Amino acid sequence: MTSIFDFWWVLLLVLTVVFYKFVLRVFFGMVIVPEDKIGLVTKKFVLFGADKSLPDSRIIATKGEAGFQAQSLAPGLYWGMWIWQFSVDMTPFTIIPEGKIGLVLSKDGKEIPTGRILARKVESDNFQDAKAFLDNGGQKGRQTAFITSGSYRINTYLFEIVIIDQVKIYENMIGIVTALDGEPIQQGQIAGKNVEGHNNFQDCDFFLESGGNRGLQPQVMLAGSYYINTWAYQIEQNPMTDVPIGYVGVVISYIGEDGQDVTGDTFKHGNIVSKGQRGVWMEPLGPGKYALNKYTTKLEPVPTTNLVLNWANARSESHDLDKNLSTITVRSKDGFPFNLDVAQIIHVPANEAPKVIARFGSMTNLVSQVLEPTIGNYFRNSAQDSDVISFLSTRKERQESAKNHIKTVLDEYNVNAVDTLIGDIVPPDSLMKTLTDRKLAEEEQKTYQTQKMAQEQRQGMEKETAIADMQKEIVRASQSVEIAQRTADATVKKAEGDATSLKLNVNAEAEATKMRANAEAEATKARAGAQAEATKLNASAEAEKISKTGLAEAEKIMAIGKSTAESYQLQVSAMGGDNFTKYKITEEIAKGKIKVIPDVLISGSNGSEGGISGLLGMKLMEMMDTKNEEKNI
């Protein structure tokens, strides 16, 4: 008996060793939960001490009811979990990798209030304490709270975990947020109110508790990684708003309070408000990048550098504001249509940019509503006052007039007109052909004239060349001619001098003879008068002789004669005529050694021979005087 008894104890020990888990599980209700798992408990029935069944609206038991138990088993050893009453499912920990978050969906709990789509956060140790979640009023459905990277003991009977990526906003991008839950947006607004403190929408419960509105949010998210519950928010990434150099950005806000216009009574073309209010902001944004929500604000770039607009079919600037502008077709006074290219340079001051946008809405509207009709109509009206040719010839004046006119107009629109330039002017083909033919004819005429001048110059050059080649002979001949001419002139001068001298001598001799004869004849009658007359005649003869040989000597003799005459007159006046005559006769006879009694006296027997005898006597005396002079020489 003892051996049989020992056998059964040994057998029982062997069976216990081999089937200890089964034995412990069946007979002792032992449950071992591994360190990397949790035990999810299902209670099959209730014998005593608790409600036997769950309320109709619940699926998770928190008070020992039959069904899925809220309380899960952490890693460890448990007793009394009888196999016939409890079933335990081993489930791995819920692991949220780095860069991920876990969105939580609760299968049990209170109903979410009407109008809400997300269940509010309750204290439940990051959803690891299912009983606390349900006891603290946790709501079924999608939760506002979420779990970040890590390992969690999550009761998957109650919670379903959806793992998603973190939201990443890339460089030079912004995140535009649309909330899916919250208070309705106020009437008259297109976006919710600005709520601070929700840590870039990562704290959804704070956002909702602070009265955040569902729908478009005015705030945006900058570059970075965020824990965003995508059941609560939709994130749309958009590039940052870039205001390039040479521009300012005029902000038009579609949200905010209605602000008071800050431009005063002088500007009545739009609502310009302070920053943050609804309307056109008074302060434009300078060059740079800005995190602007494109759904709540609009930025109109306004160039602040000189802007060129071309009214030309074949030319457009990079800003494309003139892409719809074309060459202006005008009609002249004489009925010819022709095309005209125009360039207008404008400048919008930075502080005037908000007024331009408030008035027109955009730079494109400024071009289409003001510049295009103003410039087009001006040149059409200007062309009607002139014919085509005059328009072409007065281009500079018309350009200056257009500049002044357009400047005056644009000043009223807060835009500076820098310059107006007239480009190509394309007259009609028929008129251009006429002008071209005329011009060609003029150019041909100029060409012929030039060729003629060239030929004349060539002839002149050849002539000059021939003259240069003959220059020696020409110089030699010229010198010969000059010498001959001077020799001839000298001969003529000498002949003229001899003739003049001879003439003077003859005249002088004749005059002297005449004077002597007269003096002799008148000697008896009036010696004093004869003497005076003789003196006068001698002075005249002497003056005549000097005038023939030289004007200066003649004047000298004349002066001497006049002086002598005046002296004689004074002497006559002082002495009396008869006395003076006697005195002078005596003086002259003494000076001239004149013989009172002639050496030869020829007389006739009768009176008829007296005259002839006298002449002969005078001739003999003359001949004797000539001989005496030759001897003296």
ChimeraX attribute file (.defattr): number of C-alpha atoms within 10 A of each C-alpha:
attribute: neighborCount
match mode: 1-to-1
recipient: residues
	/A:1	6
	/A:2	6
	/A:3	8
	/A:4	9
	/A:5	10
	/A:6	11
	/A:7	12
	/A:8	11
	/A:9	12
	/A:10	12
	/A:11	12
	/A:12	13
	/A:13	13
	/A:14	12
	/A:15	12
	/A:16	14
	/A:17	11
	/A:18	11
	/A:19	13
	/A:20	13
	/A:21	16
	/A:22	14
	/A:23	15
	/A:24	16
	/A:25	19
	/A:26	15
	/A:27	14
	/A:28	16
	/A:29	19
	/A:30	19
	/A:31	22
	/A:32	18
	/A:33	20
	/A:34	15
	/A:35	11
	/A:36	14
	/A:37	20
	/A:38	25
	/A:39	23
	/A:40	22
	/A:41	21
	/A:42	22
	/A:43	20
	/A:44	15
	/A:45	15
	/A:46	15
	/A:47	9
	/A:48	7
	/A:49	8
	/A:50	11
	/A:51	14
	/A:52	15
	/A:53	15
	/A:54	17
	/A:55	11
	/A:56	6
	/A:57	10
	/A:58	14
	/A:59	19
	/A:60	25
	/A:61	23
	/A:62	19
	/A:63	13
	/A:64	20
	/A:65	21
	/A:66	23
	/A:67	21
	/A:68	22
	/A:69	23
	/A:70	25
	/A:71	21
	/A:72	24
	/A:73	22
	/A:74	17
	/A:75	17
	/A:76	13
	/A:77	11
	/A:78	15
	/A:79	13
	/A:80	15
	/A:81	19
	/A:82	17
	/A:83	18
	/A:84	11
	/A:85	15
	/A:86	17
	/A:87	17
	/A:88	18
	/A:89	15
	/A:90	18
	/A:91	17
	/A:92	16
	/A:93	17
	/A:94	19
	/A:95	19
	/A:96	19
	/A:97	15
	/A:98	11
	/A:99	15
	/A:100	18
	/A:101	25
	/A:102	24
	/A:103	22
	/A:104	24
	/A:105	22
	/A:106	23
	/A:107	18
	/A:108	21
	/A:109	21
	/A:110	16
	/A:111	13
	/A:112	16
	/A:113	10
	/A:114	6
	/A:115	10
	/A:116	12
	/A:117	17
	/A:118	23
	/A:119	23
	/A:120	20
	/A:121	20
	/A:122	19
	/A:123	16
	/A:124	16
	/A:125	12
	/A:126	18
	/A:127	24
	/A:128	19
	/A:129	18
	/A:130	30
	/A:131	21
	/A:132	18
	/A:133	23
	/A:134	23
	/A:135	14
	/A:136	14
	/A:137	15
	/A:138	25
	/A:139	23
	/A:140	20
	/A:141	21
	/A:142	21
	/A:143	24
	/A:144	25
	/A:145	24
	/A:146	23
	/A:147	20
	/A:148	20
	/A:149	14
	/A:150	14
	/A:151	14
	/A:152	19
	/A:153	24
	/A:154	24
	/A:155	26
	/A:156	19
	/A:157	19
	/A:158	23
	/A:159	21
	/A:160	17
	/A:161	18
	/A:162	12
	/A:163	18
	/A:164	17
	/A:165	16
	/A:166	18
	/A:167	18
	/A:168	20
	/A:169	19
	/A:170	15
	/A:171	11
	/A:172	15
	/A:173	20
	/A:174	25
	/A:175	25
	/A:176	24
	/A:177	21
	/A:178	21
	/A:179	24
	/A:180	18
	/A:181	21
	/A:182	23
	/A:183	19
	/A:184	14
	/A:185	17
	/A:186	11
	/A:187	7
	/A:188	8
	/A:189	14
	/A:190	17
	/A:191	24
	/A:192	24
	/A:193	20
	/A:194	12
	/A:195	17
	/A:196	13
	/A:197	11
	/A:198	16
	/A:199	12
	/A:200	17
	/A:201	23
	/A:202	19
	/A:203	17
	/A:204	27
	/A:205	20
	/A:206	17
	/A:207	21
	/A:208	19
	/A:209	12
	/A:210	15
	/A:211	15
	/A:212	24
	/A:213	23
	/A:214	20
	/A:215	20
	/A:216	21
	/A:217	23
	/A:218	22
	/A:219	22
	/A:220	18
	/A:221	21
	/A:222	19
	/A:223	14
	/A:224	13
	/A:225	14
	/A:226	18
	/A:227	22
	/A:228	25
	/A:229	24
	/A:230	16
	/A:231	16
	/A:232	22
	/A:233	21
	/A:234	17
	/A:235	18
	/A:236	14
	/A:237	18
	/A:238	17
	/A:239	16
	/A:240	19
	/A:241	19
	/A:242	17
	/A:243	21
	/A:244	15
	/A:245	12
	/A:246	14
	/A:247	21
	/A:248	26
	/A:249	26
	/A:250	27
	/A:251	24
	/A:252	26
	/A:253	21
	/A:254	20
	/A:255	20
	/A:256	20
	/A:257	11
	/A:258	13
	/A:259	17
	/A:260	14
	/A:261	18
	/A:262	13
	/A:263	14
	/A:264	9
	/A:265	7
	/A:266	6
	/A:267	14
	/A:268	13
	/A:269	12
	/A:270	18
	/A:271	21
	/A:272	27
	/A:273	22
	/A:274	15
	/A:275	17
	/A:276	17
	/A:277	18
	/A:278	23
	/A:279	25
	/A:280	29
	/A:281	25
	/A:282	23
	/A:283	19
	/A:284	23
	/A:285	18
	/A:286	18
	/A:287	15
	/A:288	14
	/A:289	14
	/A:290	17
	/A:291	19
	/A:292	22
	/A:293	23
	/A:294	16
	/A:295	15
	/A:296	20
	/A:297	17
	/A:298	17
	/A:299	21
	/A:300	20
	/A:301	23
	/A:302	25
	/A:303	22
	/A:304	18
	/A:305	15
	/A:306	17
	/A:307	17
	/A:308	20
	/A:309	24
	/A:310	24
	/A:311	25
	/A:312	21
	/A:313	13
	/A:314	9
	/A:315	15
	/A:316	18
	/A:317	12
	/A:318	9
	/A:319	11
	/A:320	11
	/A:321	19
	/A:322	20
	/A:323	17
	/A:324	15
	/A:325	18
	/A:326	19
	/A:327	19
	/A:328	20
	/A:329	16
	/A:330	21
	/A:331	21
	/A:332	21
	/A:333	17
	/A:334	13
	/A:335	12
	/A:336	16
	/A:337	16
	/A:338	17
	/A:339	16
	/A:340	21
	/A:341	20
	/A:342	22
	/A:343	16
	/A:344	20
	/A:345	17
	/A:346	22
	/A:347	18
	/A:348	22
	/A:349	18
	/A:350	21
	/A:351	14
	/A:352	17
	/A:353	27
	/A:354	30
	/A:355	25
	/A:356	23
	/A:357	23
	/A:358	21
	/A:359	19
	/A:360	19
	/A:361	16
	/A:362	18
	/A:363	18
	/A:364	15
	/A:365	16
	/A:366	18
	/A:367	18
	/A:368	16
	/A:369	12
	/A:370	15
	/A:371	18
	/A:372	19
	/A:373	11
	/A:374	16
	/A:375	21
	/A:376	18
	/A:377	14
	/A:378	14
	/A:379	20
	/A:380	16
	/A:381	14
	/A:382	17
	/A:383	23
	/A:384	17
	/A:385	14
	/A:386	17
	/A:387	15
	/A:388	23
	/A:389	13
	/A:390	13
	/A:391	19
	/A:392	14
	/A:393	10
	/A:394	11
	/A:395	15
	/A:396	13
	/A:397	11
	/A:398	19
	/A:399	18
	/A:400	14
	/A:401	15
	/A:402	20
	/A:403	19
	/A:404	15
	/A:405	16
	/A:406	20
	/A:407	18
	/A:408	14
	/A:409	17
	/A:410	16
	/A:411	11
	/A:412	9
	/A:413	16
	/A:414	18
	/A:415	20
	/A:416	19
	/A:417	22
	/A:418	16
	/A:419	19
	/A:420	24
	/A:421	18
	/A:422	18
	/A:423	16
	/A:424	12
	/A:425	18
	/A:426	15
	/A:427	20
	/A:428	13
	/A:429	11
	/A:430	10
	/A:431	13
	/A:432	12
	/A:433	12
	/A:434	11
	/A:435	13
	/A:436	13
	/A:437	12
	/A:438	12
	/A:439	12
	/A:440	12
	/A:441	12
	/A:442	12
	/A:443	12
	/A:444	12
	/A:445	12
	/A:446	12
	/A:447	12
	/A:448	12
	/A:449	12
	/A:450	12
	/A:451	12
	/A:452	12
	/A:453	12
	/A:454	12
	/A:455	12
	/A:456	12
	/A:457	12
	/A:458	12
	/A:459	12
	/A:460	12
	/A:461	12
	/A:462	12
	/A:463	12
	/A:464	13
	/A:465	12
	/A:466	11
	/A:467	13
	/A:468	12
	/A:469	11
	/A:470	12
	/A:471	13
	/A:472	11
	/A:473	12
	/A:474	13
	/A:475	11
	/A:476	12
	/A:477	12
	/A:478	12
	/A:479	12
	/A:480	12
	/A:481	12
	/A:482	12
	/A:483	12
	/A:484	12
	/A:485	12
	/A:486	12
	/A:487	12
	/A:488	12
	/A:489	12
	/A:490	12
	/A:491	12
	/A:492	12
	/A:493	12
	/A:494	12
	/A:495	12
	/A:496	12
	/A:497	14
	/A:498	12
	/A:499	12
	/A:500	14
	/A:501	15
	/A:502	12
	/A:503	14
	/A:504	19
	/A:505	13
	/A:506	12
	/A:507	15
	/A:508	17
	/A:509	13
	/A:510	12
	/A:511	16
	/A:512	17
	/A:513	15
	/A:514	14
	/A:515	20
	/A:516	18
	/A:517	15
	/A:518	15
	/A:519	22
	/A:520	16
	/A:521	13
	/A:522	17
	/A:523	17
	/A:524	10
	/A:525	11
	/A:526	15
	/A:527	21
	/A:528	22
	/A:529	17
	/A:530	23
	/A:531	21
	/A:532	20
	/A:533	16
	/A:534	23
	/A:535	18
	/A:536	17
	/A:537	20
	/A:538	18
	/A:539	19
	/A:540	17
	/A:541	19
	/A:542	18
	/A:543	21
	/A:544	19
	/A:545	20
	/A:546	19
	/A:547	18
	/A:548	15
	/A:549	14
	/A:550	11
	/A:551	12
	/A:552	11
	/A:553	16
	/A:554	19
	/A:555	14
	/A:556	14
	/A:557	19
	/A:558	19
	/A:559	13
	/A:560	14
	/A:561	19
	/A:562	14
	/A:563	12
	/A:564	15
	/A:565	16
	/A:566	12
	/A:567	12
	/A:568	16
	/A:569	16
	/A:570	12
	/A:571	14
	/A:572	16
	/A:573	11
	/A:574	11
	/A:575	13
	/A:576	12
	/A:577	15
	/A:578	14
	/A:579	14
	/A:580	22
	/A:581	20
	/A:582	15
	/A:583	14
	/A:584	17
	/A:585	18
	/A:586	13
	/A:587	12
	/A:588	13
	/A:589	13
	/A:590	11
	/A:591	9
	/A:592	9
	/A:593	9
	/A:594	11
	/A:595	9
	/A:596	7
	/A:597	7
	/A:598	10
	/A:599	9
	/A:600	10
	/A:601	9
	/A:602	14
	/A:603	14
	/A:604	12
	/A:605	7
	/A:606	7
	/A:607	8
	/A:608	9
	/A:609	12
	/A:610	13
	/A:611	12
	/A:612	13
	/A:613	14
	/A:614	14
	/A:615	13
	/A:616	12
	/A:617	17
	/A:618	17
	/A:619	12
	/A:620	12
	/A:621	14
	/A:622	13
	/A:623	10
	/A:624	11
	/A:625	12
	/A:626	12
	/A:627	11
	/A:628	11
	/A:629	9
	/A:630	8
	/A:631	8
	/A:632	7
	/A:633	6
